[in-house]
Amino acid sequence: MRRTLSFSAAIAIVVCSAGPAPADDFADCVGKSPDPSIRGCSNLLKQEWRSSEFLGAVYLKRGGSYSRIGQYDRAIADYDKAIILGARLVPALTDRGAAYLAKGQYDRAIADYDKAIKLNPRNVQGHTGRGLSYQLSGQHDKAIADFSEAIPFGPRYSFLYFNRAMAYEKIGQSDKAISDYQQMLKINPHNQSSMAALKRLGAAP
């Protein structure tokens, strides 16, 4: 079975063989600032070496940088390329799902999260993103199911309890909503939204 290289390992081959300029591009590409990251990744994509691992990893990283500045169409185009190349497929699917979610294209987001979850059922990002997509499209029962799937893999992710609580409210299950808002406050004691929700439900701490 062919082994997929990590982002750093794939690009390191280019950096080691091509000298200082690509190394600078690598540092920019993997950095946290979106504009330098986009520039560095774009320069790396111009290098002569063309393995699928390298290209897929760089497209994925550049897509993430585009998403961070709200350029979702460009991000999706990069995720498309990463997915076609088959490198780091689960992150590419969840990230593209997140971009579709940000654009309000919930059906497309759900389709990508479905694929990611099939590849990795313990994928917190997949269940969370699909849950949000269901929630925002009014499918609250399905949202609850996804948040419930994600919680065991991310029990300290307080937003999962908060979002599930909101979904429970929508379907009239106030007791379960109160329990989740209270759990949210155990993790994040100063969350004003949960406090307001408990007050609204007559269960203020």
Secondary structure, DSSP 8 states (H G I E B T S, - for coil): ------HHHHHHHHHHHH-HHHHHHHHHHTSS-HHHHHHHHHHHTTSS---HHHHHHHHHHHHHHHHHTT-HHHHHHHHHHHHHHTTTHHHHHHHHHHHHHHTT-HHHHHHHHHHHHHH-TT-HHHHHHHHHHHHHTT-HHHHHHHHHHHGGG-TT-HHHHHHHHHHHHHTT-HHHHHHHHHHHHHHSTT-HHHHHHHHHTT---
